[in-house]
Amino acid sequence: MTKTARKHIDIHLLRVLHTLLQCQSVSRTAIRLDMSQPAVSNALRRLRDITQDPILLRAKHGMVPTERGQGLLAYAEQALQAISQIESVPKEFDALQTQRIFHLGAPDYLDATFIPEIIERMVRLAPEAKLIVHPLGPGYDYEQALESGQLDVVIANWPAPPVRLHRGRLFDDEIVCLVGKQHPLAERGMSLQHYAQVQHLVPFLHAQGQQSIIDQTLAQHGIHRQGQISVPYFGLVPYILMRTDLVFTTGRQFAEHYARLMPLRVLAPPLVFPSMSFYQLWHPRTHTADACIWFRRLISSTASALHRD
């Protein structure tokens, strides 16, 4: 008997092994599996060849398993349970009952309105689920995180997302300027000359190799923002603008939210920027997963509700 033949075992033999060790009888095994006794005896011989062990021995009152045979019972049960799971149709996803942990990657400029709305809906529709929001940054490989399962979805607005990922449109946001109410230009507006001369507050990039639509547009017009102050968190921006004469170029959603709450002023930019297009990204590995489909639809419906005309 070759080494390859000794190691070979199929599902049929696995079921015979499991039943033999449970019944400890060839005849009872044959009845339970609807097989002939010679067929069960032949299967037992094959199992003995494969395992290099008698498995069952004749005793005074029937048959008893060998020590190795007794140990094989647990392995056979585990293997059959695993095969049953592989062959079974997955249960339909139930948001009300799921305890799944969802992982969302998002820049922090969405924290003011969009992310809280996603969380509110998730708490209501999937009360047993958990959501972890991961901040994006230039040192974070979000594409690898999606591929490995560390993230389920990334929300972004980069002009050139990776083509290897699936993308679903969420909403567009107009680009405006945000200043403190004390800013010299807060009342009279900003010309292109002013924009090129004033000092700007600029956030760190949220992804490696991804230039914002704002920087792309300025470069096309040959404009370089002067005296840039960079900050890692959007949450700092309103407080800095209140205490300085810096200008912050951002989306209208972010700007108007804080202008309603703090002494800030939203200004029209001095040149036409394309809208920032927000979308969600996900890896092909989760494209057909019911739980992930539900999560993406939750994000999409939240965006639609917040940006209805």
BELLIN-V890239 format. One record per residue. N is the residue number from 1. RES is the residue in one small letter. PHI is phi in degrees with one decimal (* if undefined). PSI is psi in whole degrees, 0 to 359 (* if undefined). NEAR is the number of other C-alpha atoms within 8 Angstrom. Layout:
N;RES;PHI;PSI;NEAR / N;RES;PHI;PSI;NEAR
This chain:
1;m;*;125;5 / 2;t;-76.7;162;5 / 3;k;-62.8;322;6 / 4;t;-64.5;316;6 / 5;a;-65.9;321;8 / 6;r;-61.8;327;11 / 7;k;-87.1;352;8 / 8;h;-80.1;128;7 / 9;i;-147.1;136;8 / 10;d;-110.3;178;6 / 11;i;-63.2;322;6 / 12;h;-60.3;312;6 / 13;l;-64.3;325;10 / 14;l;-62.4;319;11 / 15;r;-69.2;322;10 / 16;v;-63.9;316;13 / 17;l;-58.3;313;12 / 18;h;-61.0;316;11 / 19;t;-71.7;320;11 / 20;l;-58.8;316;11 / 21;l;-71.0;332;12 / 22;q;-74.8;312;7 / 23;c;-82.6;332;9 / 24;q;52.1;42;14 / 25;s;-161.9;131;9 / 26;v;-67.1;317;11 / 27;s;-66.2;316;7 / 28;r;-67.8;325;9 / 29;t;-63.1;318;15 / 30;a;-60.8;318;12 / 31;i;-65.2;313;9 / 32;r;-65.0;324;8 / 33;l;-95.9;3;7 / 34;d;56.0;50;6 / 35;m;-123.3;165;10 / 36;s;-80.8;155;8 / 37;q;-61.4;318;9 / 38;p;-59.4;324;6 / 39;a;-66.7;320;8 / 40;v;-66.5;318;13 / 41;s;-61.2;320;9 / 42;n;-64.8;319;8 / 43;a;-64.0;321;10 / 44;l;-63.5;321;10 / 45;r;-61.6;317;8 / 46;r;-63.2;320;8 / 47;l;-65.3;322;11 / 48;r;-64.9;322;11 / 49;d;-65.0;317;10 / 50;i;-67.5;315;11 / 51;t;-87.7;347;8 / 52;q;56.6;39;7 / 53;d;-148.0;146;8 / 54;p;-63.2;335;8 / 55;i;67.9;301;11 / 56;l;-124.5;139;11 / 57;l;-123.6;146;9 / 58;r;-70.5;138;7 / 59;a;-129.9;183;7 / 60;k;-59.8;322;5 / 61;h;-122.1;60;4 / 62;g;109.0;224;8 / 63;m;-126.1;150;11 / 64;v;-130.1;147;9 / 65;p;-76.5;149;12 / 66;t;-70.9;171;10 / 67;e;-61.1;317;7 / 68;r;-66.2;319;9 / 69;g;-58.8;318;13 / 70;q;-62.4;322;11 / 71;g;-69.9;332;8 / 72;l;-69.8;338;8 / 73;l;-59.7;314;12 / 74;a;-64.6;319;8 / 75;y;-64.2;319;8 / 76;a;-64.0;319;12 / 77;e;-62.6;315;9 / 78;q;-63.1;318;8 / 79;a;-65.0;317;8 / 80;l;-67.5;324;10 / 81;q;-65.5;319;8 / 82;a;-64.8;318;8 / 83;i;-63.2;321;8 / 84;s;-61.9;320;8 / 85;q;-65.6;320;7 / 86;i;-65.9;320;6 / 87;e;-80.2;339;6 / 88;s;-77.1;152;6 / 89;v;-79.0;128;4 / 90;p;-57.5;146;4 / 91;k;-66.7;146;4 / 92;e;-63.6;137;5 / 93;f;-63.5;131;7 / 94;d;-120.4;105;6 / 95;a;-62.3;324;8 / 96;l;-67.9;333;8 / 97;q;-104.2;341;9 / 98;t;-64.2;144;10 / 99;q;-115.0;21;7 / 100;r;-64.4;148;7 / 101;i;-98.4;119;8 / 102;f;-97.8;143;11 / 103;h;-121.9;121;12 / 104;l;-120.4;128;13 / 105;g;-100.6;129;14 / 106;a;-154.5;145;12 / 107;p;-69.7;153;12 / 108;d;-77.0;354;10 / 109;y;-74.3;354;9 / 110;l;-92.7;359;10 / 111;d;-67.1;334;9 / 112;a;-69.0;319;9 / 113;t;-130.2;309;8 / 114;f;-67.9;309;11 / 115;i;-63.0;315;9 / 116;p;-58.8;325;9 / 117;e;-68.7;321;9 / 118;i;-60.8;316;11 / 119;i;-64.0;317;9 / 120;e;-59.2;315;8 / 121;r;-67.2;322;10 / 122;m;-67.2;317;11 / 123;v;-59.7;324;10 / 124;r;-79.1;318;7 / 125;l;-90.5;334;8 / 126;a;-135.3;71;11 / 127;p;-63.5;338;9 / 128;e;-94.4;351;10 / 129;a;-80.4;165;14 / 130;k;-121.8;149;8 / 131;l;-130.3;127;9 / 132;i;-115.6;122;8 / 133;v;-97.3;121;8 / 134;h;-101.7;128;8 / 135;p;-72.6;143;8 / 136;l;-95.5;147;12 / 137;g;-154.3;169;11 / 138;p;-62.7;338;10 / 139;g;-95.7;4;6 / 140;y;-101.3;122;8 / 141;d;-86.4;85;9 / 142;y;-67.1;330;11 / 143;e;-66.7;318;6 / 144;q;-66.5;323;7 / 145;a;-63.9;322;10 / 146;l;-66.9;320;14 / 147;e;-66.6;323;10 / 148;s;-86.8;349;7 / 149;g;93.7;2;7 / 150;q;-68.0;333;8 / 151;l;-126.1;146;14 / 152;d;-94.6;322;14 / 153;v;-146.0;146;12 / 154;v;-121.6;133;13 / 155;i;-101.1;130;12 / 156;a;-151.8;173;10 / 157;n;-143.0;28;8 / 158;w;-70.3;144;11 / 159;p;-62.9;334;9 / 160;a;-134.1;78;5 / 161;p;-70.8;157;6 / 162;p;-59.5;134;5 / 163;v;-72.1;345;5 / 164;r;-75.3;346;5 / 165;l;-101.6;151;10 / 166;h;-75.9;150;10 / 167;r;-135.5;138;8 / 168;g;-130.1;124;7 / 169;r;-65.9;142;9 / 170;l;-114.3;298;11 / 171;f;-165.3;165;10 / 172;d;-110.6;148;8 / 173;d;-133.4;130;11 / 174;e;-71.9;143;11 / 175;i;-91.5;131;13 / 176;v;-135.9;179;13 / 177;c;-111.5;145;13 / 178;l;-125.4;129;14 / 179;v;-137.0;165;16 / 180;g;-71.9;153;15 / 181;k;-63.8;339;9 / 182;q;-82.2;355;7 / 183;h;-63.6;138;10 / 184;p;-56.8;335;6 / 185;l;-100.1;5;7 / 186;a;-62.2;327;12 / 187;e;-94.8;325;5 / 188;r;-101.0;355;5 / 189;g;88.4;180;8 / 190;m;-128.8;127;11 / 191;s;-87.1;170;7 / 192;l;-64.4;325;8 / 193;q;-64.7;315;6 / 194;h;-58.2;314;8 / 195;y;-59.9;322;10 / 196;a;-74.7;338;10 / 197;q;-99.0;330;8 / 198;v;-73.7;164;11 / 199;q;-83.9;144;12 / 200;h;-118.0;149;12 / 201;l;-102.0;125;13 / 202;v;-128.9;132;10 / 203;p;-78.8;159;9 / 204;f;-64.7;154;10 / 205;l;-63.9;146;10 / 206;h;-98.8;359;9 / 207;a;-156.4;143;12 / 208;q;-64.7;136;10 / 209;g;70.6;13;4 / 210;q;-117.3;110;10 / 211;q;-88.7;140;9 / 212;s;-71.9;159;9 / 213;i;-64.2;333;11 / 214;i;-66.1;310;8 / 215;d;-66.1;323;8 / 216;q;-61.9;315;9 / 217;t;-66.9;317;10 / 218;l;-61.9;320;10 / 219;a;-63.5;322;9 / 220;q;-64.5;331;7 / 221;h;-95.4;4;6 / 222;g;69.8;28;6 / 223;i;-105.1;133;8 / 224;h;-118.8;121;7 / 225;r;-69.2;133;11 / 226;q;-90.6;148;9 / 227;g;53.9;44;7 / 228;q;-65.3;133;9 / 229;i;-108.7;125;8 / 230;s;-107.4;140;8 / 231;v;-131.2;150;11 / 232;p;-84.3;342;6 / 233;y;-127.6;133;10 / 234;f;-67.4;334;9 / 235;g;-62.2;339;7 / 236;l;-78.5;336;8 / 237;v;-56.3;307;11 / 238;p;-58.5;322;11 / 239;y;-71.7;326;7 / 240;i;-69.6;318;9 / 241;l;-64.0;326;15 / 242;m;-64.8;336;12 / 243;r;-111.7;2;7 / 244;t;-139.7;177;8 / 245;d;-107.5;34;11 / 246;l;-78.9;158;12 / 247;v;-116.2;136;12 / 248;f;-120.8;123;12 / 249;t;-99.1;124;11 / 250;t;-157.7;186;10 / 251;g;-79.9;152;11 / 252;r;-62.4;324;10 / 253;q;-59.3;312;8 / 254;f;-64.7;313;11 / 255;a;-63.7;313;13 / 256;e;-69.6;328;9 / 257;h;-59.5;311;10 / 258;y;-78.2;333;10 / 259;a;-67.6;333;11 / 260;r;-73.9;335;7 / 261;l;-102.6;337;6 / 262;m;-136.0;165;7 / 263;p;-74.2;73;8 / 264;l;-128.5;161;14 / 265;r;-132.2;133;10 / 266;v;-93.3;128;11 / 267;l;-120.5;149;11 / 268;a;-71.1;138;8 / 269;p;-70.5;156;10 / 270;p;-81.8;0;8 / 271;l;-142.6;163;5 / 272;v;-85.0;116;5 / 273;f;-96.3;144;10 / 274;p;-64.1;155;8 / 275;s;-66.8;150;8 / 276;m;-81.7;121;11 / 277;s;-98.5;117;12 / 278;f;-95.7;144;13 / 279;y;-151.0;167;12 / 280;q;-111.7;144;13 / 281;l;-117.0;143;12 / 282;w;-149.5;159;13 / 283;h;-86.2;150;12 / 284;p;-55.9;335;8 / 285;r;-64.8;336;6 / 286;t;-110.0;9;9 / 287;h;-61.7;324;10 / 288;t;-107.9;7;8 / 289;a;-74.5;125;7 / 290;d;-56.9;316;8 / 291;a;-63.3;319;7 / 292;c;-71.9;326;11 / 293;i;-62.0;315;10 / 294;w;-60.5;316;8 / 295;f;-63.6;317;9 / 296;r;-66.0;322;10 / 297;r;-67.1;325;8 / 298;l;-61.7;314;11 / 299;i;-63.5;316;9 / 300;s;-64.9;317;10 / 301;s;-67.9;326;8 / 302;t;-64.2;316;12 / 303;a;-62.8;318;11 / 304;s;-62.7;318;10 / 305;a;-66.4;325;7 / 306;l;-79.2;341;7 / 307;h;-125.2;30;7 / 308;r;-70.1;144;5 / 309;d;-69.2;*;2
